[in-house]
Amino acid sequence: MSNAKTIMIQGTTSDAGKSTLVSALCRVLARTSINVAPFKPQNMALNSAVTKDGGEIGRAQAVQAHAANVEPQTDFNPILLKPNSDTGAQVIVHGKAILDMEAAGYHDYKKVAMQAVLDSHQRLSKQFDYIVVEGAGSPAEINLREGDVANMGFAERVDCPVILVADIDRGGVFAHLVGTLELLSPSEQNRVVGFVINRFRGDIKLLESGLDWLEEKTGKPVLGVMPYLHGLSIASEDAVDESQSTVGQSAKLIVHCLVYPRMSNHTDFNALQCHQDIDFKFIYPKDVSDLNNLDEISEQPIPPCDLLILPGSKNVQADLAFLKALGWDKAIKKHLRFGGKVMGICGGLQMLGQYIFDPLGIESPTKQSRGLALLPISTELGKQKTLTNIHCYLNLNKQRTRVKGYEIHAGVTTVTKAHEDDEQLTPIFVDENKAPLFSLGFISIDQQIIGTYLHGLFDEFTALEQIMNWVGAQINPGPSFEQQQNAALDTLADAFEQHVDMNKINELTTTWYSNKIKNGNL
């Protein structure tokens, strides 16, 4: 039987800082040569990553694995829910898409999901000395308590201690902590061993009286107060982090990325957001509240830019219809007429083609949609999802540079030709033997449009440099996004060690598991 210790980070709200604290704790423990693994029982997110064995997990867990200095594996996130509508999601179990399910149906599926979660936790307990678990949302969501997989339901099943984190920057931090605690059952309250307050700005002395009150009120210690870390660039779980966007007069290029309702893998653009020579912005639609009534949406312009990106999507046909309702299809063509460049990534690539076919209803009931007709390709969605880590070469501007990333898509894209002698698209990726990898990406004959299935393309600076050269400017050298990510994780861990009582966490965890042994529960 394993002696692995498990500790869980739960939040009073979504975006309270759970993912960040798990990353920090993983890096702090890894620094002391502890064999540590991140774990999130159930994650709902459209940002995902591909594991070494060809499975799919939440992007945040891949980042946490990086913080822990371990290779990502599917057991780090056994249940991943990828929303494809307002009420439905694709259910991914142990890295593989199992089925699509409405929210009401998933409630009945939770027993199966819990067993998958417990199986993963048991396997990790045999591989690692320490498991740092991230909750989801809040444990005090009354309507979701029955059959809970993501928060206290899991903590109760494995009998682990819990640290509760709250974000002071959004206000009401004491009400969040005390209110959350009050809504838990007595056994759940007992397993909360302490609090962490996140994103504090200002003089800590002004907070001390509140901390004293909180400890007296609840009988639980405040383990630390994490400061607001300005400019910290760590790939987010799901929400787009606009604070990373670089907007400066010194920028050499303007890059815009269109945002549609089911945009996925926006972490592809973290490297663009971080580079000082690139003015990167997400372009949001304005005043759109009813996605079921696209006829009522007014057309909206796209601001001028050098490069316009169509990102991935979890429901390509629905997002394509949304894009057209905004008049963005016309704006894209105008952008091209004025000499601008366009890049489509994954679902964005599929939108650029002639047709999208979905005969099996993989993403939506719509069987066929007309694309933007900017590339001579068509895509058919199928049950088999491509999940592959990629190492190859980008061959653009008569230069060849090594790139790495991953494919994660359900569609198969083929070239459509009106005549046999039509010009072909030019592949932009080659393998180590210089053989073209056409299915991975290509450029139009007029050199204005790139379509690719490769996520993470911008993360290596040499690849980013090549693409920006294609757009029209020479950018200054800089670190790869992986190097930036590593530096950010170290900064985060430094702050955690300075502002959070790690000795107290170790003491509480050790005491918890010592008591389990005494009581014969381990």
C-alpha positions in Angstrom: 0.0 0.0 0.0 1.3 3.4 -0.9 2.4 6.0 1.7 1.8 8.9 -0.8 0.4 12.1 0.8 -2.5 13.9 -0.9 -3.4 17.5 -0.2 -6.2 19.3 -2.0 -6.5 23.0 -2.9 -10.1 24.1 -3.2 -11.4 27.6 -3.9 -14.3 29.8 -2.7 -15.0 30.7 -6.4 -13.9 30.0 -9.9 -10.6 31.8 -10.7 -9.7 32.1 -7.0 -6.2 30.9 -7.7 -6.5 27.1 -7.4 -4.5 26.3 -10.5 -1.8 28.8 -9.6 -1.4 27.5 -6.0 -1.2 23.9 -7.2 1.5 25.0 -9.7 3.4 26.8 -6.9 3.2 23.9 -4.5 4.3 21.4 -7.1 7.4 23.6 -8.0 8.2 24.2 -4.3 8.1 20.4 -3.5 10.0 19.5 -6.7 12.8 21.9 -5.7 13.3 19.7 -2.6 13.5 16.6 -4.7 10.1 15.3 -3.6 8.4 13.2 -6.3 5.2 15.1 -6.7 2.3 14.9 -9.1 -0.6 17.3 -9.9 -4.1 16.0 -10.0 -7.5 17.4 -11.0 -10.3 14.9 -10.7 -12.7 16.7 -13.0 -11.9 19.6 -15.2 -14.2 21.6 -17.5 -12.1 23.5 -20.0 -11.6 24.1 -23.7 -7.8 24.4 -23.3 -6.2 21.0 -23.4 -2.9 19.3 -24.0 -1.7 15.9 -25.4 0.1 13.5 -23.2 3.0 11.3 -24.2 0.8 8.3 -24.6 -1.7 10.1 -26.9 -4.3 11.1 -24.3 -5.9 14.5 -23.6 -5.9 16.4 -20.4 -6.6 20.0 -19.3 -3.9 22.5 -20.2 -3.5 23.6 -16.6 -2.5 20.1 -15.5 0.1 20.0 -18.2 1.5 23.3 -16.8 1.4 21.8 -13.3 3.3 18.8 -14.5 5.9 21.1 -15.9 6.1 22.8 -12.5 6.6 19.4 -10.9 9.2 18.4 -13.4 7.3 15.4 -14.6 5.9 14.2 -17.9 2.2 14.9 -18.3 0.0 11.8 -18.1 -3.7 11.1 -18.4 -4.1 10.2 -14.8 -3.3 13.8 -13.8 -6.8 14.7 -15.1 -9.0 11.6 -15.4 -12.2 13.5 -16.3 -12.1 16.3 -18.8 -15.4 18.0 -19.9 -15.1 20.1 -23.1 -18.3 22.2 -23.6 -19.7 22.1 -27.2 -23.0 24.0 -26.4 -24.5 25.9 -23.5 -25.8 22.6 -22.0 -23.7 19.9 -23.4 -20.1 18.7 -23.4 -17.7 16.0 -24.7 -16.8 13.7 -21.9 -13.1 12.6 -21.9 -12.2 9.8 -19.6 -8.5 8.8 -19.0 -7.5 10.8 -22.0 -10.1 9.5 -24.6 -13.4 11.0 -25.7 -16.1 8.6 -24.6 -19.3 10.4 -25.4 -21.2 13.7 -25.7 -23.6 14.4 -22.9 -26.1 17.0 -21.7 -25.6 18.4 -18.2 -28.6 16.5 -16.8 -27.3 13.2 -18.2 -23.8 13.8 -16.7 -25.3 14.0 -13.2 -26.3 10.3 -13.5 -22.9 9.5 -15.0 -21.0 10.8 -11.9 -20.7 7.3 -10.3 -18.8 6.1 -13.3 -16.7 9.2 -13.3 -15.9 8.9 -9.6 -14.6 5.4 -10.2 -12.3 6.6 -13.0 -11.1 9.3 -10.7 -10.3 6.9 -7.9 -8.6 4.5 -10.2 -6.3 7.3 -11.4 -5.6 8.5 -7.9 -4.7 5.0 -6.8 -2.2 4.6 -9.7 -0.6 7.9 -8.9 -0.3 7.0 -5.2 1.9 4.1 -6.3 4.1 6.3 -8.4 4.6 9.5 -6.4 5.3 10.6 -2.8 3.0 13.6 -2.9 -0.1 14.4 -4.8 -1.4 18.0 -5.0 -5.0 18.1 -6.0 -6.9 21.0 -7.6 -10.7 21.4 -7.0 -13.1 22.9 -9.5 -15.2 26.0 -9.0 -16.4 26.0 -5.3 -17.2 23.2 -2.9 -20.2 25.2 -1.7 -22.3 24.9 -4.9 -25.4 23.4 -3.3 -26.9 22.3 -6.5 -23.8 20.2 -7.4 -23.1 18.5 -4.1 -24.9 15.2 -4.8 -22.4 12.8 -6.3 -19.7 15.4 -6.3 -16.5 14.3 -8.1 -14.6 17.5 -8.2 -14.3 18.9 -4.7 -15.3 17.6 -1.3 -16.9 14.4 -2.8 -13.4 13.4 -3.9 -11.7 14.6 -0.7 -14.1 12.6 1.5 -13.5 9.4 -0.6 -9.7 9.6 -0.3 -9.7 11.2 3.1 -7.3 14.0 2.4 -6.8 17.5 4.0 -8.0 20.6 2.2 -6.6 24.1 1.9 -9.2 26.8 1.0 -8.1 29.7 -1.2 -9.9 33.0 -1.8 -9.2 35.9 -4.1 -9.0 39.2 -2.1 -8.7 41.2 -5.3 -12.3 40.6 -6.2 -13.5 41.8 -2.8 -15.5 40.1 0.0 -12.7 37.7 0.9 -13.8 37.1 4.5 -17.4 36.5 3.5 -16.2 34.1 0.8 -14.1 32.0 3.2 -16.5 32.0 6.2 -19.6 31.5 3.9 -18.0 28.6 2.1 -17.0 27.0 5.3 -20.5 27.4 6.7 -22.1 25.7 3.7 -19.9 22.5 4.2 -20.9 19.5 6.2 -19.2 19.0 9.6 -16.9 16.3 8.2 -16.0 18.6 5.3 -15.4 21.5 7.6 -13.0 19.4 9.7 -10.8 18.5 6.7 -10.2 22.2 5.9 -6.9 22.6 7.6 -6.3 26.3 6.7 -6.7 29.2 4.4 -4.6 31.0 1.8 -5.6 34.5 0.6 -4.6 35.2 -3.0 -3.8 38.4 -5.0 -3.3 40.8 -2.2 -2.1 44.4 -3.0 -1.0 46.9 -0.4 0.3 47.0 3.1 -0.1 43.6 4.9 -0.4 45.4 8.2 -3.8 46.7 7.2 -5.0 43.1 6.7 -3.7 41.6 9.9 -6.7 42.5 12.1 -9.0 40.7 9.6 -6.7 37.7 9.6 -6.8 37.5 13.4 -10.6 37.7 13.3 -10.8 35.0 10.6 -8.7 32.6 12.7 -10.6 33.3 15.8 -14.0 32.9 14.0 -13.2 29.6 12.3 -10.5 28.1 14.5 -8.4 27.5 11.4 -5.0 29.1 10.5 -4.3 31.5 7.7 -1.4 29.8 6.0 -0.4 32.7 3.9 -1.3 35.7 1.9 0.0 35.6 -1.7 0.7 39.0 -3.3 -0.7 40.1 -6.6 2.1 39.1 -9.0 2.1 41.6 -11.8 3.0 40.4 -15.3 3.1 36.7 -14.3 2.6 34.7 -17.5 1.4 31.2 -16.8 -0.8 29.4 -19.3 -4.4 29.7 -18.0 -6.9 26.9 -17.4 -9.7 28.3 -19.5 -10.4 32.1 -19.2 -8.6 34.3 -21.6 -6.0 36.4 -19.7 -6.1 39.8 -21.4 -3.7 41.2 -18.8 -0.8 39.5 -20.7 -1.5 41.4 -24.0 1.3 43.6 -25.1 0.2 47.0 -26.4 3.0 49.4 -27.0 4.1 52.1 -29.4 7.3 50.2 -30.1 5.5 47.2 -31.5 6.5 46.2 -35.0 3.4 44.1 -35.8 -0.2 44.2 -35.0 -1.8 40.7 -34.5 -5.5 40.1 -33.8 -7.2 36.9 -32.8 -11.0 36.5 -33.3 -12.9 35.3 -30.3 -16.0 33.1 -30.8 -18.2 31.5 -28.2 -16.5 28.1 -28.2 -12.9 29.1 -28.9 -10.4 26.5 -27.7 -6.7 26.4 -26.9 -6.2 30.1 -26.7 -3.0 29.3 -24.9 -1.5 29.0 -28.4 -1.1 32.7 -28.3 0.7 33.2 -25.0 4.0 33.6 -26.8 2.5 36.4 -29.0 1.1 38.2 -25.9 4.5 38.1 -24.2 6.7 39.5 -27.0 7.5 43.2 -26.8 7.6 43.6 -30.6 4.0 42.3 -31.1 0.8 44.2 -30.3 -1.5 41.3 -29.8 -5.2 41.6 -29.0 -8.2 39.3 -28.7 -11.1 40.7 -30.8 -14.3 40.2 -28.9 -17.8 40.6 -30.4 -19.8 43.4 -28.8 -23.4 43.3 -27.4 -24.0 39.6 -28.2 -26.2 38.0 -25.6 -28.4 35.5 -27.4 -26.4 32.9 -29.4 -29.6 31.2 -30.4 -30.8 34.2 -32.4 -28.0 35.0 -34.8 -30.3 37.0 -37.1 -30.5 39.7 -34.5 -26.7 40.2 -34.4 -25.4 43.3 -36.1 -22.3 43.3 -38.3 -19.1 44.4 -36.6 -15.8 45.6 -38.1 -12.4 44.1 -37.3 -9.7 46.7 -36.5 -6.8 46.9 -39.0 -3.9 44.6 -38.3 -1.0 42.8 -40.0 -2.0 39.2 -39.1 -5.5 38.0 -38.4 -5.8 34.6 -36.6 -8.8 32.3 -36.6 -8.2 30.0 -33.5 -9.5 26.6 -32.7 -13.1 25.8 -31.8 -15.0 23.0 -30.0 -18.0 23.5 -32.3 -16.6 24.7 -35.7 -19.9 25.0 -37.5 -21.7 26.9 -34.8 -18.7 29.3 -34.4 -18.5 29.7 -38.1 -22.2 30.7 -38.3 -21.5 33.1 -35.4 -18.5 34.6 -37.3 -20.7 35.1 -40.4 -23.5 36.7 -38.5 -21.0 39.3 -37.3 -20.0 40.0 -40.8 -16.5 38.9 -40.0 -16.3 36.8 -43.1 -16.6 40.0 -45.2 -14.1 41.7 -42.9 -11.6 38.8 -43.4 -11.8 39.1 -47.2 -11.3 42.9 -47.0 -8.3 42.4 -44.8 -6.8 40.1 -47.4 -7.6 42.5 -50.3 -5.6 45.2 -48.4 -2.6 42.8 -48.2 -3.1 41.5 -44.7 -2.1 37.9 -43.7 -4.5 35.3 -42.2 -3.7 32.2 -40.2 -6.2 29.5 -39.2 -5.3 27.0 -36.5 -7.2 23.7 -36.1 -10.9 24.7 -36.2 -9.8 28.0 -37.7 -8.1 26.1 -40.6 -11.3 24.1 -41.1 -13.4 27.4 -41.4 -11.1 28.7 -44.1 -12.0 25.8 -46.5 -14.9 25.2 -48.9 -17.1 22.9 -46.7 -17.3 21.3 -43.3 -19.1 18.0 -43.1 -20.4 16.4 -39.9 -22.4 13.4 -41.0 -22.3 11.7 -37.6 -23.2 14.8 -35.6 -19.8 14.8 -33.8 -20.0 18.5 -32.8 -23.5 19.6 -33.8 -26.7 18.5 -35.5 -25.7 20.5 -38.6 -24.5 18.0 -41.2 -22.9 20.4 -43.6 -21.7 24.1 -43.7 -20.2 26.3 -46.3 -16.8 27.5 -45.2 -15.2 30.9 -45.9 -13.9 29.4 -49.2 -10.5 31.0 -48.9 -8.6 27.7 -49.2 -9.2 24.8 -51.6 -9.9 22.3 -48.8 -12.8 20.6 -47.1 -13.1 18.8 -43.8 -15.2 15.9 -42.6 -15.5 15.3 -38.9 -15.4 11.7 -37.6 -15.4 9.7 -34.4 -11.6 9.2 -34.3 -9.8 12.2 -32.7 -6.2 12.9 -33.7 -4.1 13.3 -30.5 -0.4 13.5 -31.3 2.6 15.2 -30.0 4.6 16.6 -32.9 8.4 17.2 -33.5 9.2 18.4 -37.0 10.5 21.4 -39.0 8.8 24.6 -40.1 9.8 25.3 -43.7 8.9 28.9 -44.5 10.6 31.8 -46.2 13.2 29.4 -47.5 14.3 28.7 -43.9 13.9 25.6 -41.9 13.6 25.5 -38.1 12.7 22.9 -35.5 9.2 23.1 -34.0 7.2 21.1 -31.5 3.6 21.1 -30.5 0.5 18.8 -30.7 -2.5 18.0 -32.8 -5.9 17.6 -31.2 -8.8 17.5 -33.7 -11.6 15.3 -34.9 -11.6 16.4 -38.6 -9.8 15.0 -41.7 -9.0 17.7 -44.1 -8.5 17.1 -47.8 -7.7 19.3 -50.9 -10.7 20.0 -53.2 -9.8 20.8 -56.8 -12.2 22.0 -59.5 -9.7 20.8 -62.2 -7.0 18.3 -62.1 -4.4 20.9 -63.1 -5.3 23.3 -60.3 -2.4 24.6 -58.3 -1.8 22.8 -55.0 -1.3 24.4 -51.6 2.3 24.3 -50.4 3.1 22.3 -47.3 5.0 24.3 -44.6 6.2 21.4 -42.4 8.6 18.7 -43.2 10.0 15.7 -41.2 13.6 15.1 -40.4 14.1 13.5 -43.8 12.6 16.7 -45.4 9.5 14.9 -46.5 6.5 17.2 -46.6 3.9 16.9 -43.8 0.9 18.3 -45.8 -1.7 17.2 -43.3 -0.1 19.3 -40.6 -0.2 22.7 -42.4 0.1 24.6 -45.7 0.3 28.1 -47.2 -1.8 29.4 -50.1 -0.3 30.0 -53.5 -0.5 33.8 -53.0 1.4 33.4 -49.7 -1.3 35.3 -47.8 -3.0 32.5 -45.8 -1.6 29.7 -43.6 -3.7 26.9 -42.3 -2.3 24.5 -39.7 -3.3 21.8 -37.2 -0.2 22.4 -35.0 -1.0 23.8 -31.6 2.0 25.5 -29.8 3.5 26.7 -33.1 4.6 30.0 -31.7 6.3 28.7 -28.5 9.8 28.3 -30.0 11.2 31.7 -30.8 12.8 30.6 -34.1 9.4 29.5 -35.4 7.8 32.7 -34.1 10.5 34.7 -35.8 9.9 32.8 -39.2 6.1 33.4 -39.0 6.5 37.1 -38.2 9.0 37.4 -41.1 6.2 36.0 -43.3 3.8 38.6 -41.9 6.3 41.4 -42.7 8.7 42.3 -39.9 11.9 41.2 -38.2 11.3 40.8 -34.4 14.0 40.9 -31.8 15.4 37.7 -30.3 13.7 36.4 -27.2 13.4 33.3 -25.0 11.0 30.5 -26.0 7.7 30.4 -24.3 8.8 27.3 -22.4 11.7 29.3 -21.0 9.4 32.1 -20.1 6.9 29.6 -18.5 9.7 28.1 -16.4 10.9 31.5 -15.2 7.3 32.4 -14.3 6.9 29.2 -12.3 10.1 29.9 -10.4 8.9 33.4 -9.6 5.6 32.0 -8.4 7.3 29.4 -6.3 9.6 32.1 -4.8 6.6 34.1 -3.8 4.9 31.1 -2.3 7.9 30.2 -0.2 8.2 33.8 1.0 4.5 34.4 1.8 3.0 31.0 2.6 4.0 28.9 5.6 5.3 25.8 3.9 6.5 24.3 7.3 3.0 24.6 8.6 1.5 22.9 5.6 4.0 20.1 6.0 3.2 19.8 9.7 -0.6 19.8 9.0 -0.3 17.2 6.3 2.0 15.0 8.3 -0.3 15.1 11.3 -3.3 14.3 9.1 -1.6 11.1 7.7 -0.2 10.1 11.1 -3.7 10.2 12.5 -4.9 8.1 9.6 -2.3 5.5 10.4 -3.1 5.5 14.1 -6.8 5.0 13.3 -6.0 2.2 10.9 -7.3 4.1 7.9 -4.1 4.0 5.8 
